Amino acid sequence: MAAMPIDLPKLLRLHQGKLLADLELSREAFENAEAKGDATESHWHDLIEGFLPKRYQATPAFVLDCEGNVSDFIDIVIHDRQYCPLLFEEGGQKYIPAESVYAALEVKQDLNKGHIEYAAAKGESVRRLRRTSVDIVHAGGMHGPRPLFEIITGILALDSEWSPPLGESFAAAVRETTGQDSRINLGCCLRRGAFVVAWDDEPPQITSSEPDVSLMFFLMALFTQLQRLGTVPAIDLDAYGRSLRA
């Protein structure tokens, strides 16, 4: 018997409803800001980790480079699962090599100008790290070093402090993250809509969704950008090894 087709939009709307309920419960249940933030980040992490293809992994972590530089703490680092030969852990904190990172996402309760600037600064702390890239050996021979791509950065929130939620004040705040290392690529405000930014346009164009499809819009935008990046560069293990030598 042939399997019944799946209504993907309906499925994603159901997941959006569950995530919305979970985030609202965490918002009401915890008075402590740190506990509320931890619960919110956990809900977003579990959803994204569950929807990502298995070649990717989502982890709350710091990002480091071969010179020992370290990023700010990132709520959700989307990194390579297969070609990540190094993943350090110290005192319960994870450190992921910059070469393995596809995206850095910040989680907040609400969208506002300060939180967008904060997410942009977090992304900048990752993008400024040094990434190596060496020849890739495969069954048919060898490819040259893979060019470095721009790491995706974004923000995830339950609600927006602006009225209208994704109106001109919101757009102005996003467009002000204009630096090559700090600009925001996409985001999701679960109650109000998701958005993606086309920085190649002048002025940068922001496309947003209706509230009832915010999660579906965000996930599709995220997957599309991940597909465009392809595979992470091959890490130069010698460069990391040199930092261990006397």
N, C-alpha and C positions, 0 to 999 in steps of 0.2 A: 504494500500500500504506500502510495506517495505521501510524503510529509506535507502537512498543511503549511501554506506560506505564512510567514510572520509579518505582522504589521509593525515595522520598525519604529515609525513615528509614535504609535500608541505605546510601544514598549518603553521608549525613551521618556514619554510623558509620565508613565507610571514611575520610572526611576526618578524623574524630576519631583514628582509628588512626594515620594518617600524621602528624598534628600531634603526637600523643603520642610517636611515634618520633623526630621531629625535635627536640622539646624535650628528650627524654631524651639524645639524642646530643649536643646542645649542652651539656647539664649535665655530661656525662662528658668531653667533648672539651676544654673550656676550663677551665684552672685560674684564669686571671685573671678576677676578678669582673666587670670592665667588659666584657671580650670576651664572657663568658657572658651578661651582661645584654643586650648589643647583639644577639647572635644570637637570644635568646629573644624580644625585642621584634620583631625582623624576621619571625620565623615567625608570631607572632600578627597582626602588621600585614598580611602577605601574605594570610593566610586571610580576615581580616575584609574587606579591600579587595576580594578576589575574590568574596565573597558579597554585598556591598552592592549594591543597585540603583545604576545609574549616576548618579542624581541626587546621590548622596553620595560623599564622598572621605574616605579615612583617611590622616592625615599626622602624623608626629612633629613637634611644633612648640611654640612659645610662642603665647599668645593675647594680643592687645593691644586697648586701647580708644582712643576718639577723644581722650582726655586724655593719652595716652602711658603709661598704666599697663600693666604686663605681668604675666602669670601666671607661675607656676613652669613649668618645662619639662614638657610632657605627652607621655607615650609614644605615645598614639594619640588624636588629635583627629579626631572625625567631624564634617565640616563640609559646607556646601552647595557643590556643584560648579557649578551653573548661575548662582546669584545671588550669587556671591562676587566682586565687582569688584576687590577688593584682596587681594593676597597678597604680603607683603613678604618679601624674603630678604636677609640681611646676614651675611657671613662664613660662608656655608653653612647658617645657621640660618633656619628659616621662621617668620614671624609672621602669624597669621591673625586678622582682625578678629573681635571677640567676637560681633557680630551674626550671623556665618555659622556659629557652632558649635552642633551638636546634642548632642554627647557628649564627655566627657573620660575616658579609660580609663587606668589605671595597670597596668603589667606587673611581676610579681614572680615569684621562683622558688617561693615558698611562701606560704600564708596563715598569718598570725599576727596578734596584736593590734596590734603595732607597724606592720605593713604595711597593715592596714586603716585605722589612724589616719593613716598617711602618704598613702594614696590619698584619704582624706576631705579632708585638708589641700590636696592638689593640686587636687581638684575645687573646693574653696572658693576657691582663688586665681583660678579661672576665673569662677565664679559672681558674685564680688564686683566684677568689672569692669563699667563702664558700657556699656550697650547702647542704641543709638538705634533709632528706628522711625519711618518717615515714610510718607506716602500711597503706595499702590501703584497705578500707572497700568496699565491694561489696555485691550484693544480696545473694551470696552463702556463705558469711563469710568474711574472712580477709586474704589478702596477706601480707607477710612481706615487709619491706622497699625495694624499688627497687634500685638495684646497680646504682651508678652514671656512666653515659657514657661520652665519650670525646665530647665536644662541637665542631661542625664543624666550621672551619674558611676558608675564601677564599677572593679572590680579583676579582673585575669586572672592565674592562677597554675597551676603544674603540680601541686602537692601542698599538703597542709595539715599544719601542725605540731601540730594538736589531735588528741585521741583522745576521742570519735569526731570525724572530720574536720569535719563540719558540725553538731556538737552544740550544747549549751547555752552552752559557753564562746565558741564562734564567734558564736552568735546574740547573746549579751550584748555582744560587741565591736562588732558591726554596729549594734545598737540604741543604743549609746553615741554614735554619730555623729548626734546628734539635731538639731544646728543646721540651720536652714533652708538655709544655704549649704554645709554640710559633709556632709549625710547621703548615704550610699551607696545607690544604686538597685538595682544588680544586679552579678553577678560569675560567674566560672567558675573552678572548681578542677578541672582537666581529669581528673585521676585519681580524684577523689572525688565530684564533682557540681557542678552550677551552682545559682544561687539568684537570687531576685528579692524585693524588699522592698516591702510595701504600707504606706507611711507614713501613709496616711489612717486606718488602723485603730488602735485603742488597746487593748492595746499594739501596736506595729508587727508585722505578720505577715510571717514569712519562709517562702517556699515554695522547697523545694530538690528537685533531681532525683536519680535513681539515677546511679551513676558511668558506666554504659555509654551514657547519652544526654546527658551533661553538655554537649557542644558543641551538639547539636541544641536542647536546652532553652535554652541561653544565646542562641543566634542567634535563635530564635523570640521570646524575651523582648525582645531588643534591637530586632528589627524591629517588634514590636508597639508598643513605646514610641516608636520613631521615627515610625511612622505616626500615632500620636496627636498628635505635635507639629505635624504638617503642614509648612508652609513657614516658613523663617526670616523675620524682619522685614526690610523694605527698609532698607538702610543709609543713614544721612544723610551723604552725601559732603561736604556743606558743613561738618559738624562736624569731620570729619577734615582738611578743607582749612584750617580756621581755625588748626589747630596748626602749619601750614606758613607762616603769614603773620607778618610782622615786627610 
